Every structure is written in structure tokens, then in C-alpha cells.
Amino acid sequence: MVLINSDPFIPSCSTLLAHEYLLPRIGELRRLYPDIELELDIRDEMVDLLAEGVDIAVRVGHLPDSSLLARRVGTKRLGWLASPAYLKRRGTPQTPEELGQHSCLVYKGRQLQLDLWRFCDARGVIRELKVQAAISCSDSRSLLELALAGEGIAMGDLLLARRYLQQGLLLQVLEDWHHPESLPVHLLCLGRSSRSRAAEAVWDQLAQWLSADLAGEPG
């Protein structure tokens, strides 16, 4: 297969999604396309595909109009997670306000700080609570690891944490509330006139895999 020029192929992806769903597929991807040289850009901050020379990216949220080709592959739904060991030691909060007596694990990057947690009850009433971070971190994967280690309660993507919920390594707390927003997950690629044949082939393959992997409900 003639797929790529002399430059490496560069995909970009957030840390948690990459570790849970992209990296396990790399071996299979390389077997399918052995002539493609991969340069993975794994970070939680948003990248400008054109400015940074990135061929493909996974992006969460609503997309502005652009020349990028986008395919929706999943939906991000947030919840609150903690390990059984932490909950045994500190107790299980029954209301959002009780988080003030707990260690909260908060995402904090250069562009975004997620310390304003929003809760929607069964009647549709939304509460907002600014939590005090016991630990803040700029890497979503590390926040999940901290929650697994029993360091506190994290607000995280329930679908990306599905494996740990199924294994009982993490438990969902405050289940009478849900986050009022769900966000689309898109696989992005440069427009047809700008992308290589390598990018087009890998984009199609990743879209197929991610759509299957991110389907269904967490837990």
C-alpha cells in the first residue's frame, strides 16, 4: 500500500481516551498499515491541526464551522467517581454539598480549570458548586489514577472509566444527580484537499473502531 510521504503521520488525542481506547489499537493499526510512521501527540489541551501540523485529532465538545472533516464517534457524559477504599475511609457523600468534607480531584490546565461542578436532580433543577481541590492536575489520566489510588473524588467521563466501574475499582457516587451537559466526541481530520492518503485511510479506520468502542452505556 502506498499511503504516506516521508513525513511522520501525527494523530492527537487526550490522555485518558488515548490510554483507554487508542493505544490498545496501535498494534493492529500498524499491522494494517506497516508503512505509516506514527508520531503520537497525547495531551489534554486543544491543538490547532493546521498550525501544529497534526493530521488527525479527537476532540470533545461542539465544533465551530471549519474546513476540518469531522465524524462523531461518541458522547462524553460526566459523573463523580471514587475508589471503594476512599469511600470506606471517608464515607459516601449523599448530596453535592457534602463534597465540602471530601477530597476533590480537579482538572486544571493552562486553558481550563474544572472546579465548578454542576449537578442536575431528577426534577431538572441544576445546582452549581465550586469545589476546593485537594489535588489539581493538568492530566485527565493522572486524575483517574489518583481516584483509583483512593486519593479522593473525581469528576470524570463515565464512558472512559467504564472498565474500572465494571471491575469495581471505582464506584459512581451522587447517583441521584447527573451532570446537566453531555458533549459530542469527534474524530477530526484535515479537509480532503489538505490530507494525505495515509491520513484518510487511518481516519476511516479509527472512526470505525472508536464508534464501536465508545458505543453503549458506562458501568
Beta strands, then each sheet from edge to edge (+ up, - down):
strand 1: 11-13
strand 2: 41-42
strand 3: 56-60
strand 4: 69-82
strand 5: 104-107
strand 6: 116-120
strand 7: 126-130
strand 8: 133-137
strand 9: 153-157
strand 10: 171-173
strand 11: 182-189
sheet 1: 2+ 1+ 3+ 11- 4+ 9- 5- 8-
sheet 2: 2+ 1+ 3+ 11- 4+ 10-
sheet 3: 6+ 7-
end
